[in-house]
Amino acid sequence: MKTFVVVLHILVSLTVMFSIFMQPAKVQGLSSAISGGAETFFGKNKARTYEAKLQRLTVISMILFVITSMALIYLGNK
């Protein structure tokens, strides 16, 4: 059981790293703020974009990372 959780933990941690590194930078330069190039927060298809899917993948994988970390602590103390 512990081996399965360790392998799952490694896969989840790789997924976390992948999803974080694939997200685009949120920093915009001063020129885009002056020219009015800011995007609206309440976009019509915000949930269908690539960035939204990566953000959802990041959140889910971080929750799984915490759960597998706690499971490894519990299995390690047995």
Buried (B, 14 or more C-beta within 10 A) or exposed (E): EEEEBBEBBEEBBEBBEEBEEEEEEEEEEEEEEEEEEEEEEEEEEEEEEEEEEBBEBBEBBBEBBEBBBEBBEEBEEE
